Amino acid sequence: MSEAEQGRVSVIIPARNEEANIARVVHSLAAQQGVREILVVNDHSQDRTAEILDGLKAKIPGLQVLETDTLPEGWTGKSYAAATGARAATGDWLLFTDADTQHQPGSLAFLLERAEREGVDLLSLSPGQTTRTVWENAVIPLIYTQLARLYRFEDVSDPASPAAAANGQYVLIRREVYDRVGGHEAVRGAILEDVELARRVKSTGGRLLFLPGGAWVSTRMYASLAEMWHGWTKNLYLLYGRNVTRMLVTLAELWLLDLVPALAFIVLALAWAIGAGDLRTVLAALAFFFLAMLRQWNYAQALGRIGLDPRLASYQTAGAALLGLLLLNSARAYWLGGKIEWKGRLYSTKRAG
C-alpha cells in the first residue's frame, strides 16, 4: 500500500454484549495497514464489554469507544450503532464489521487496494465460518451454500445484473457513497440492513464486489444452539425475499433429496439385516445409498467453491433436517409471530426489511 493510502479507513464495530469476542477483533484490526481509527460502538452492553474496551484503549491509540443513546423508534439496534459510528468517523472509506470476526494480517490493505483498482464502491465478503459443534457443522455450511445460490457472487458483482447483496460481517464502502445513499439511516428499520444498503448502492449506479472471504476474515457466528435458532429465524425469511414458495422448494429439495434417501437406506439396510427383506430390499437400499452419496459429493463441491471445508459434507443429513425446520420456523415467525427477538430487543415483522 502506498503512503497516500495509509490511514484511510475508519473501522466501525457495533458491539452488544460481546465480552467473548471484542478483544480479538480489535487486536486483529489494530494490526492492519490502512486503519485510520477503530470506532467500537457499545450498544448498551450488560456484560464486561465496556470494561474490556477500557483496558484496550490504553494499549491501542487509535481505538475510540462510543456509547449509543436510547434506541429511537423505527431503528434496529445494529443500524443505530453503525450510524453512530459513521457520524464520528473521519476516513474516506468505512469498514463496518462485526465483533465476532477475526481479520487476517494484511487483509484490509489487499482488499482496499483491490476496491480502488477496480473502481468498487462497496466491497463485501462472506467470511470463513468457524464451526465447533455438531449443530454448527450441520447447519452453518449448508445455509451458506444455499445463500450462494440465492445471491451468486458473480451476479452481485456484475453491474449489468440487478442482484445486490452484502454481508454485514464485512462491508467496506466509500464514505461519499455511504453518505449519498443515506447511510444506515436510510435502512434504519431493516433487519437485513447489509443487503438493503447494497441494494441502495447498486440502484444508484454504485459498483459492488462480493467475494468468498475465508482467506481474509473468519467468524464464529453463534456460540449456542439457541442463538443460532434465533439468528437464522430472524434472517432466513428475509434472505429468501419473503418468498414462501421458494422456501418450500428448498425445503422439499432438502428433505426429499438429502434426508429421505439417507433415512430410507438405513431402514432398508436394517430390514435386510434382520431378515425382513429380499433382493429387492438390497437393490432399493443400494439405490438410496448411491443417491445419498451423489448428493453428498455435490454438496462437498459446493462447499469448496465458497471456501468452506468440503469434509463438512458428512453432516449433510443432519443439516438438511435442521435447516428445513429453520425455514419453517422463520416463515412462521414472520407470518404469525408479529415480533422477532434479537439480542434482547423485539422488532416488528411488519416493518422488518
N, C-alpha and C positions, 0 to 999 in steps of 0.2 A: 504494500500500500504506500502511495506517495505521501510526502509531507503534507500536501494540501488536504489529504483525506483523513488525517489524524483527528480524532475527537469530533467527528461529525454526527455521531449517533447518540440520541437520548434514549436510554433503555427505561421502559416503564413496566413495572411488575405489580399488578393488583394482588393483594395478599389478605386473605381472611382465614385466620386460624391455620397458619402454615408453619408452625414451630418445627415440624419434622423436615421441612424442605428449604426454608428460606436461606439458611446459611450456605447450603450447597449451591443454589442457583446464583446468589450474589457473588460468591467466590469465583464461579465459573465465568461470570460476565465481567468481573473486575479484571480478569486476566486477558480479556480480548483487546486487540488493537482496534482503534476507531471509536471507542466509547468516550463520549463527552461527559456523561453523567449517568448515574443509575438512580432512578426515582422509584422507591418502593412505596406504594400507597397502602397503608394499613387501614383495612376496611373493617373497623370495629371488632378486631380480633379479641377473643376472650381467653386465649391460651398465652404462651410465652413468646409469641411473635414479636411484640414490641420490645420486650426485654432483650431478645437475641439481636434485634436490629440496633438497639442502643450500643451493644458491645461491638457490633461490626463497624459502626460509624467511626470509632476511634482508630480502626485499622485500615479503612478504605476511604480516602479523602473524597472521592467522587460520589460517595453514597449520600443520598438525601432521603429522609423518611417524611412522608406526608400523611396526614390524617384526613379521612373523609368526614364531611358533615353528615347530618341526618339525611338519610336517603330520600330524595324528593319523589313526589308522586309521579308515576309513569316511567321511572328508571329501573333497570336491573342493577344489582349491586356491582357487578363486574364492569358494566359500561360506565357507571358513575365514577368508579375508582380509576378506570382508564382515562376518562375525560379530565379528572382531577390531576392526574399525572401529566397529561398532554398540555394543560394550561400552564404548568410550571416548566415545561421542557424548553430548552433553548437550541437544540440541534436542528439541522436541516433534514435529518432523517429521524424517524421514530421507530423504535423496535418495541412492540408490545409482546410480552412473553409471560408465560405462567410460572408460578412459584414452584411447580413440581417438575420443571425442566432442568436439564443439565447440558451446558453448551461446551462442545469440544474445542480445544485450543485452535485458534486461527479461523474458526468458522465464520465469525462476523466479517473479518477482513475479506475472506473469499467471497462471501455472498454479497457484500456491499459492492465489491469490485464488479461482480457479475451483473448486478442490477444496474449499475452505472453504464457498463459497457453495452448492455442490451437495451438500454432505454426503458427499463422497467419502473413502473410507479408503485406497485405493491408486489412484494415477493413474500410468499408464504410457504412453509414447509409442513409436511405431515411427518412428525418426528418418529424416530425409532421408539418402539414400545418395550419397556422392561416389564416382564411378566414373571411372577414368582410363585403363584399358586395355581392349582388345577383350574379353578374357575376363570382366572385371568388368562391362562394359556388357551382355554377353550373359547372364550368369548371375544377378547380384545382383537386378536389377529383376524378372526372371521369377520368382525364388524368392519375392520379396515379394508379387507378385500372387497366387501360389499360397497363401501364408500368409494373405492377406486373405480367401481363400475358406474356408480351414480354420478361421480364427479371425476371424469377422466383427466389426468394431469395434462394431456395433450390438448384437450378441448378447452380447459380453463385457460391455458397459456396461449391459445390461438386467438388473436384479435378478431378474426372473422367469425368466431363461434360465440353465441350468446351465453354459453356456460360460464358461470362465475362461482368461485368458492375460495375460501381461505380457512386455515386452521389457526384459531386464536392462541395456540401454544407458541406460534412464531409468526408474527406479522411485521414485516419491515416495510415502511411506507414513507414516501417523500412527504415532508411537512406541508409543503404548499398544496399537494394533492389532498392530504388529510383535511386541511382547512377548507379547500374548495368544495369537497363533498359534504361538509358539515360535521366531520369527525364523529365521535361517539354520541354526540347529542342527536344527530340525525337518525341513529339506530338505538336510541336510549331504552326503548321498551322491548327490543328484540332479544329473545333467548339465545339465538344464534347470531350474535352481533358480528362475529367474524365473517360469516357468509354474507350478511346484509351489507357490511362495509365493502366487501369485494364487489358485490353487485353494483353498488353506487359508483365505485371507481370505474368499473368497466363500462357501465351505461353512459358515463360522461366522457368516454374516449380514452380512459387510462389503460395502461398496459399491465396485465397481470402475469406473474410467473409463479406457478405452483409446482412443487417438486417433492418427491420422496426424500425425507430429510434425515434418515438414520445415520448418515455419515457425519452429520454436523450437530444434531440435537437429539437427546433421548428424554423419555419421560416415563414415570410410572403413574398412571392416571388415578387409579383407585387402590387404596390400601385395604379395603374391606369389601366383602360381597354386598353389604347394604349400600355402600357408596356407589358401587358400580351399578346396582339395580336402579337407584335413584337417578344417577347421572345419565344413563342411557334411556331411561324412561323419559327424562326431560328432553333428550335430543333427537331420538330416532324418528318420531312422527314428523318433526320439522325437517330433518335431513332428507326424508322421503318426500318433501314438498307438500305435506299434508295429503298425500295421495294414498288413500287406504287400499285401493286396488293394487297399486304397485307393492305395497307392504304385504298384501295377501299372496301375491305372486311369489315374492321372495320366501314367504312362509311355506308355501306349497313346495317350492323347489328344495328348501332346506329339509323339510320333513319327509317328502316323498322320495327324494334322490339321495339324501345323506343319512337320514335317521332310519327310515323303513328298511332299506337293504341291509344295514348292519344288524338291526334287530331281527329281521327275517332270517338272516344267516345263522344267528345264534340259536333261534328257536328250532330251525330245521336241523341244525347240527346236533342239538341236544336230543331231538326226536330220534334221529338216526342212532345216536349213541346208546339210547335206552331201548333200542329195538322196535321203536314205534313207526319206523319209516321203511321205504324200499328204495329202489334205484332212482325213482322219480324224485324222492326226497333229496337224495345226494346230488342229483343234477340241478335241482332248484337251489339247493344250498350253495353249490359252486357258482351258479349264475349270479346270485345275490352277492356272493363274496367278490367276484370279479367286478361287478358294478361298483361295490363299495371301494375297492382298490383303485378303480379308474377315477372315481370322484376324489379320492384322497390324493392321487397323483396330480390331478388338475388343480386341486387346492394348493398343493405344495408349490406348483409352478406359479400360481397367482401370488403366493406369499413372497417368493423370491423376486418377482417383478416389482414389488413395492418395498423391497429392502428388509423384509422380515424373515425370520429363520424358517426355512421350509420344513424342518423337523417338527414344528408345531402342528403340522397337518395331522399328526397322530391323535390330536384332541378333537378332530372334526365332528365326530358323532355327538359328543357331549356339547360341543359348541352349537351344533345345529338345534339341539333340543332347547338349550338356554336362550339362544338368540330368537328362536320362534316365540318363546314365552315373553321375551322383552318387547318384541314387535307388537304382540297383542296387548301387553300392558301399556305401552306408550300410546297406542291408538285409543285404548280405553280411557287413559288419563286425560287426553285432550278432548275426547268426545263426551265423556260422562263425568269426569272428575271436577272440572271447573278451576282447579288450582294445581300448580306444580310447586313442589318444595325443593329448595336447593340451598344448602349452607345456612339453614335456619331461617330462611325467608320464603314467603309464599308469593307466587306470581300467578296472575290470572291467565288461563289458557286462551281467553277471548282476545287479549291484546298481544299475546306472545307471537313474535315473528321469526 
